Amino acid sequence: MSEQILEQEQDQSSQALDRGEARCPDEPTTQEIIARDKVTAPGWVCSESYQFLGDEDISTERYYDPEFAKKEYDNMWSRTWQFACREEHIPEPGDYYVYDLGRYSFIITRVAENDIRAYYNACLHRGTKLRASGTEGCTSEFKCPFHGWTWNLDGSLQQAVCDWDFPHVKAEEFSLPEARVETLAGFVFINMDKDAPTLEDYMGPEFMAHIKAWGLENRYINCHVSKKIPANWKLTMEAFMEAYHVIETHPQVAVSNGDANSQYDTYGEHVNRFISPLGVLSPHLKGQHTEQDILDQFTVGDSSFLEGADRKLGEGETARQRMADMMRSMFEQAANADLSHVSDSELLDCFSYTLFPNTFLFPGISLPMVYRFRPDPKDHRMTIYEVFFLRPVPKDGERPEPAEMVELDEFQSFTEAEGMDPGFGAILDQDTENLILQQQGIEASAKPGLTLGNYQEIRVRHFEMAIDKYVSGQ
Amino acid sequence: MSDVITSDAKVEAGEFTRFCPVADVPAGGKKAAKINGTWVLVCNTKDRLFAVSNICSHQVKPLLPGRMRNCAITCPVHGAKFSLETGEALNLPATKPIDTYEVRVVDDWIEVKI
């Protein structure tokens, strides 16, 4: 009798949890998993920053309404910091890289060693783009291909051809207009809003402390793939914001992924993350697999690193620890670097950060990606999705040239992209298949809102709250 | 050094002709010269030599000062990019290819077939 009362009390106490406080029951948390590791994780890994942000539905017209897309261009894209290119794209003065966002286009150019500018990519005479979209190169001036008006690298007007015919053109008023530029960890960010906060204030102190610990400036683009996804850019981003979908969408990964007990955090208005522990069994599959199964089915961003490795576990060994040890040794060899101080968690786990509005950073070692999502300029229900793999610059070698972008068409598989691990490409294909149906389903639905989990889908809510704030003009 | 333009070489059409000593075009280098009235650009990148027309198909500007990266050269004037392997125009404002030529090394000389 007394046991029954105790059970009842426990039930009531779990029901009494405040909204957002529930976690995957009877499973170790991400922090508990990481705390058992042999090589201790740094502070940026061992911290939590979850906050309940409401449980109302997210209205769905944002994913298909052209008026909403227009408001995004007018009020959001024009006021936020965006990753335009990497510094490695423009290493020398005169190097330039064209970054487009919808109808907007910018020439990102290095004017001098520590002077990077972002010019609006349009001739001030009759508007022709000074450089074609999607291009990069090196030049000593920007000459319009139409009538030859020319600007110096520093944006000042060099020549208006037949200037006798343009007495009303004053050189001092005809410098190329600029967006703001800041660099961080090898990334070049731009912002069209002259009154926007600095990049540091925009990202916030927690994230700034995290990114400074990662050394991403010492990585290079080893692989760059682009593909059009037939879904709104926000919907496409949200497909990558939670591990909740892993058990259904990526069953091949679930055996070695702590999906339901992944950790979710938000930082200020513009940054959120998850930590998804790898080398542990999904709580959904509890009791169905051995540690050896977990090790056998472990997949990483580039599985070629593990070819030929000993995958037989000894008595009492855990898959997670063996994976960490294997990865340390493999990546030390591959990168010719000493990784003895790098924690097991950093080697193994999936760290996924969103930088509002459209960039994901994955600072881990095994999954070193950057994602960028942009609306297709001609169709707001279509996304230009890019995946970059950032590998460490070889310790004793020169910095390799950044990989050329491989452009897949809408119907090609990610597994066809040169340089991409086929196992990873298959995961992205599974996400793409969902997105096609999700965009169509949202437009077909009788229900005008998305319903979100309080914890596992907090990044989606956090992201959409920022969208709402900007779109409403706040 | 590798960007220096050399003088005309005389040659019969359809035959390999000496272009310059191989040492004149080190890795990452390029050199332009006129062979029988044709401007040829030789590039050394990705452990290979390539020979293409030195003239941009967009607005007939020399490609020699352009940036070479990932087996392509970009015209510095308006930004047209060409594959060094096939001559294909890879982006606007060019839409037409540039010529490519066979290239070989014989006795430490780069030879090009026009």
Interface residues (C-beta under 8 A of the other chain):
Chain A: D95 R131 A132 G134 T135 E136 G137 C138 T139 S140 K143 P145 E401 A403 E404
Chain B: H58 Q59 G66 R67 R69 N70 A72 T74 C75 P76 V77 H78 G79 K81 N91 L92 P93
